[in-house]
Amino acid sequence: MISSWLRLSTLSSLLALLTLPAAAQEKLQKIEINWDKTVIVSKSTATLQVVTNPMLNPGAPIHDGSFSALKALGADYVRYVPWLPYPKVAVAELEPPTRDKTSWDFTYIDPVTKDFLAATEGHSTIINFSTIPAWMFKTDQPVKYPDDPNQVFWKYTQGTELRDPSGKELGDYYGRLVSWYTKGGFTDENGKRHESGYHYTFPIWEVLNEIDFEHNTTPEDYTLRYDAMVEGIRKVSPNTQFMGLALAAPGLNPKYFEYFLNPKNHKPGIPLDYISFHFYASPAKDEGLDQWQHTFFNQANGFLATTRYILAIRDRLSPNTKIDTDELGVILPTDNTPADKMPLPARYWNAAGALYGFLFVELSKLGVDVIGESQLVGYPTQFPSVSMMDYNNGKPNARYWVLKLIKDNFHPGDKLVAQKEQKDEDDSPSDVMVQGFITPQGKKVLLVNGTNSEKTVTLAQDLQNASTLTVDEETGDEAPRAGKPDSAKLRLAPFAVTVLSVQ
């Protein structure tokens, strides 16, 4: 009797559900913008970083495609980082000078640097030769590095104390390095002139990278090295601005910000133009797309909380210092392991792109000046999950196209506006992030589906004739797809990023 009643009751409930109106079965998120209510006037520029590695060397399989994509992007504040795993591409003087000779050598550094500067010509750049010559540090033995410039070497940054504690030797090295590119050459430690013929302009120099992970650098150590490098570079490039810190884990030690941003801890006249810090979502090994949809955005919310805290310190100590979040992305736990040679799900690139779209909006609302996606090129053994290029075919992937979609549509000076409040709105978070912008080109809305499932939203009357540009799994390695809403409804594929342009 009881089981028969339960079966009848269940059947009745299902029939009742099937007869409900569609809106009652699924409550659709409504997109309605309050164009008259400005939240903030944007100061934010969308951009990326370029980190040197063998795939960017002339003749490498994806060299041409990568620099073509960089040039086509046309971004400002592009960050360029010759980095420690390849000492011959990152360090211009690999051996200490003697009375008889010096080891200055730009053979492997110049080709990629010139290609980068050509691809970004006409746009601002942030240059960061981030690796200090190992011989400048006190070590038990000289640091040996590979003869092959393309052989990865992760143990170059040894030692904690500079052999010249004043930092002058460090500042002189960077002054000569900058002079090579901006003054046509330099005079070395023995008075010998080295000619380059280069006369580039370096608008911004970032001083070192992820110093909280290298050389056991304390806030006091870093501040001294920053001052020394600024002094050395300004002698040959007086109009360059400077960026500091570039922290890998900005939430772990607030003293870096408290100490560095206090002008009293610097030499007189040392500028604090910018500070920078990084964020990578880092899921667990056993997670996949259904878990990534939560992990990526939950960790991003934690980073936003950290950013608010950093901004409060900045506002108190050095309110004119600008902010650059110049490494934003995802690093999967398989990176740089044998498992990273396995292809990632195609939708992963959309998930990582959606994360950047979310961070662009939220950081813009906080007044962050530069919002940089990481990075142009990665590949198996070199952080493949962070790449913006498809390392199999040399074409830009969905992460690149999301950046270009945002960079082309949203700029400093745009007004970010509020959504209209819905009377029947509950307290549950929305699956689709929505942000309206008033731009010189007209009214626009950025939509980001942060879930691993298709979502349908309903559009207010003024949005129903909008044009759309979308990056999703269907677009793959191709440019955003143009379209129109289906009347009052707009379907968004998993992790889709869409810009609505109001007619």
N, C-alpha and C positions, 0 to 999 in steps of 0.2 A: 504493500500500500504506500509506504513512505517513498520507495524508489520510483514508483509510478507517478506519484505527485510531484517529485523533484523533476522528473523528465518533462511533465506537462508544464511545470512552472518555468523551466529553462527555455522550452520551446516558445512559450508565450512571451517571455522577455526578449528573445531573439526577434520574434515577429514584430514586437512593439518597436524595437530598435530600428529594424529595417524600414518601418513606416514613418520614422521621424524625418523631418526635413534635413537636407544635407548639412545645413548650418548647425543644426543641433548635434549631429554626429561628430562634426569636426569644426571647432571654433577657429576660424581663420584670423590670422593677425592682420589688422587693418593698418594701412600706411596713409597717414594724414599729417601733413606738415603745417606747422604754424610759421608761415613765412615772415610774420611781423615780429617774431620774438627771437632776437639774436642771443646766442649763448656765448660766443666769443668770436672775435675777428682773428682769423688764422695768422700765425707767424710761421707755419710749418712747411718745409720743403721735403718732398719724397725723393729718396735717392738710394744709393747702394755703395758697397765697398768692393774693391778689386784686390785680391791677395795673390801675390806671385806664386806660381808653381809651374812645373814643366809643360802643362797643357797650354800655357800662354806664351811659350817660347816660339819664335819664328820657326815655321816648318812643322809644328805640332798639329795633330789631326783637327783640332777644333780652334786653333789660333785665329784663323781668318773669320770664322763665324762669330767667335766671341767678341773680337774687337769691332766687327761690323755691327753687332747688336748693341754694344756699348755706345758707339757713335750714333746709331739710330735712336737710342733712348734720349739723348740730349739732356741729361740730368745735370744739375748743379750740385756742388758740395760732394763730388764723388771722392771717396776715400781710397787712397792707393797705399798698399802695405807690402813692401818687400820684407819677408818674415823669416824667422829663425830656422825652419827645417832645411833650408837650402842656403848655407852660409855664403857661397860664392855669388848668389844672386841678391843677398841682403846686406853684406858687409863689404865696404870698399877697401878696407885696409885690414887684411886678415892676420898679418904678423906685426909685431911691435917694430917701430922704426929703430934703426941703429945709426951710428955715425956714418956708415958707409952706404946705406941704402934704405929705401922704404918699399912697402909692398902694395902701394896704391894700384888698384886694378878694376876697371869698369867693364871689362870684356863681356861678362855675363849679365851685368846690371843694366847697361845702356839699352840693349835691344828692346826689352820689355817696357822699360821706362819710357822710351821714345814712342813706342806704339801706344802706350796709355795716354801720353800727353797729346799725341795726334788725334786719338779718338775722342778726347774731351776738349779739344781746342774750342775756344769761345765760351767755355763754361768754367765756373769756379771748381777748384779741386782742394782736397785736403791730403797733403803728402805726409807719410809716416814711415821713414826708414827705421823700423822699430827695434832693430837688434844692435846692441852695443858690442863692439869687438870684444871677444872673450879675453884677450890679453890685457884689457884695461882693468880686469878684476884680479884680485889675489886668489890664486888657486895652487894646490899642491904640485900639480903638473900642468904644463901647457895643454890646452884643449886641442885635441886632434880632430880634424874635420875631413870629410871625404874629398878625394881629388876630383871625383865626378860631380859636376855642379848639379846634376839632376838626381843624385842619390839623397834620399831623405835622411835627415840626421836630427833626432829630437833632443840631443844632450848638449847642445852648444852653449846654452845659457847657464854656465857654471860660475860659482863664486858669488859672494854677497857684498864684499867691500871693494870699492874702487882703489886701485893702487895709488892714485892721486886723489886723496880725500877732498881736495878743494873743488874738484870737478872741472878745473881748467882744461886738462887734457881731453876730457869728454867734450866740452864746449868747442875746443879747437877742431876736433875731428868733425863734428857736425857743421861747423862753419866752413871747413874746406869742402865737405860733401855738397853743401848747398851752393857754394861758389862754383863748383864744377858745372852745375846746371844753370846757374843764373848770371855768372860773371865771366863765362868763357874759359874758366879754369881756376887754378889756385897754385900757391907756392907751398911746398911741403915742409916738413920739419927740418930738412937740411938745406932749405933755401932754393930748391930746384923748382922751376915752373913746369906745371902740367897743363897743357892746353886742351880744351874740349871744343870750343867754338859754340857752345850752347848759351842761349840767352833767354831761357824760359822765365816765367813769372810764377812764383809760389805764393798764392794769396793766404793760405793757411797751412801751418805746420803743426801736426799733432806730435806731442812729445812722448815717445815710447808707447807700448801696448801691453795691456793686461798685467800691469806692474804688480798687482796683488798675487799673481801666479809665477812671477819670474824674479830670480835673484833674492828671494825673501825680502823684498823691498818694503821698508817701513814708510809711513807718511812723511817722516822727517827726511829719510834718504831720498825719496822721490822729489820732494820740494827742492832740495839742494840741486839735484840733477836737472830738474826742470829749469831752474834759474840759470844754471851754467849753460845749458843748451840754448836757451833764449838769448843769452848774452852773445854766445858764439855765432848764432845764426843772424841776429840783428845787425852785426857788424857788416855783413855782406848783403843782407836783404832787409833793409830797414822798414819796409812797408808790410812785411809778413805779419799776420796775426797768429796767435798761438792757442792751442787746445791742449788741455791737460787731463791726466788720470787714465782714461780708457780702461776702466775697471771691468774685469771679467765677472765678478760677483759683487755687485754694488751694495747688496743688502747685508753683507757679512761683517763689514767693519766701517761704521760711520765716521771713524776718526779720519779716514782718508779725506772726506769732504770737509769735516770740521777744521782740520789742520791746513789743507791746501787752499781752501777758499778764504782763509783769514789773511788779508794783505800784510798783517804784522809779521807773518812767518816767511815773507819773501824779501829779497833785496829791494831797495827803493827803485821805483820805476818799472818793475817787472809786471807785464800785463797779464790779466786773467780773462782773456777774451772768451774762451769756451771751456767747458768740461764735457767729457764724454763717458759713457758706460754702456754695458752690453746686456743682452738677454737672449738665451736660447731655451726653448721648451725642451725638456728631456724626459721622454716617456720611459717606462720600464720595458725590459726585454720582451716580456710576454704580452705586450699590448699590441693591438691592431687598430684598424680604422674605427671600430665602434668605441674603443677606449680613447683613441687619440682625440676624438671630438670633444671629450671632456678634459683630458689632461692638458692639451695645448692651451685652451682658453682659461682653465682654472689657474695654471701657472702664470699665464699672461696677466690675470687679475692681481696675482701676488706681485708681479713686477711693477704694475701700475701703482700699487700701494707704496712700494719702495721708491718709485719716482716722485710721488707726492712728498715723501719724507725728504728726499734729496733737494727738491725745489724749496722746501721750507728752510733748509740750511743755507741754500744759495741766496734766498731772499733776505735772510738775516745778515749774512757776512759779505756778499758780493753781488748785489742785486742786478748789476749790469752784465754779469757773466751769462753767456748763452749756453744752451743745452743741445748736445748732439747724442742721440741714441744710435750709434753708428754700426752696431752689429745686432741685428734682430733676425731670428730664424728658429729653426729646429735642428737639433743634433740627435739623430737616432742612436741607440746603444750599439747598433751593428757597425757604425762607422769605424773605419780603420782596423777592422777585424776581418778574418777570412770570410765572414758572412756578408760583408758589404759588397761582394761581387754578385750577389743575388739581386735581380732587378726588383725595385720597389713597386708596390701597386701604383698604377697610373694615377689613381685618385689621391695618393699621398701628396703630389705636387699641388693639387687644388687645396688640400687641407692646409698645407704650409702657406700657400698664397692667401687663403682666407684669414689665417692668423695675422699676416702682415696687414691686410685690409682693416681688421679689427683694431690692431695696435695703432695704425695711422690715425684713425678717428679718435681713439681715446687719448693718445698722446697729443694730438692737435688740440683737444679740449683742455689739456693741462698747460698749453702754451709752449710745448717743446719746439725748438727752432728747426732742427734737422732730424729726420726720421729715416735711418739708413737700413736697407735690407742687406743681409749677408747671404751669399757673396756671389760674384759673377760666375766663377768656375770652381767646382769640386768634382771629384771623380773617385772611383774605387781606390782605396788606400789614402785618399786625401779628402775626407769629409764629403762623401758623395751626396748625402742627404741635404747639404747646405747649398748645392749648386743651383744657379739660375739658368744654366745651359744644359741641354740634353747632351751628355758626354758621349752618347752613342752616335748621334748624327750631326752635332754641331749647331743645332737649332735652339732658340730660346724656349724654355719650358714655361709651364703655367705660372710659376713664381715670377719670372721676368714679366710676363704679360699682365699680371695683376699690378706690378709696380708701374709699368708703362701706362696702364689704364688710369691709375690714380695720379701719376705724375702729369699726364696730359690734361686732366680734368680739374685738378684742385691745386691751388697755389696760395702763397701768402697774400693776405688782403681779402680772401674770401670770407664771407660771413657764415658761420655754422649756426643753424637755427634749430628751434625746438620742434618736437612732435606735438600734435594736439592731444590732449588728454582724452581718453575714451571713458565714458561714464560707466560702462560695464566691465572695465578692465580689472582683471584680478591681479594678485601679487606674484604670479608665476613669471619667471624670466622669459623673454621672447627668444625664439630660436633664430630669428633673423635680425641682425643689427641694422638699424636704419639711421642715416644721418643726412639731413638736408643742408644744402649749401647754396648761397647766393653768390654767383661768380660774375665777372665781367661778360661772360658768354651766356649768362642766363641762369635759371634755377635748375639745380641738379640734386639727385638723391643717390647716395651710395648705399647699396644693400649687400650684406654679407651673410650668407647661410653658413652658420657655424656648426652644422650637423651633418652626419653621414646618411642623411635621408632627404628625399625631395620635399620641399615645402611650397605651399601656395599661399600667397598673400593677396589681400584685396586692396585695391587702390582707390583713393579719393578721386572725385570727379576731375580735379585739375591735373592728375597724373595719368589719366587713362589714354591720352593721346601722345604720351611721351615716346621718344625713341630710346632704345636700349643698346648698350654694349655689354657683353657678358663673357667672362672667362669661366669655363667649367670643364668637366671631363671630356665633353664632346669636342671642345676646341683644341684640346691636346697641346701640341707645340705650335699651334697657329695663332694668329692675331685674334683679338676679341670679336665675337660674332655680333653683327648688327641685327636688330629686330624691333618688334613692337609688342606691347602687352596685349593679351587676349581680353580686350574690353576692360572689365573691372578686375580681372584676375591676372596674376603674374606667377608663373611656376619657376621655381629656382631649384636646379639640380643640387645634389649633395656638394657642399663647400663652394657653391657658385658665388662669384663676385660680379655684381651688376651695377652699372651707372645708368640711371634714368635722366634723360635730358628733356626738360619740359618745353613743349613747343610754344 
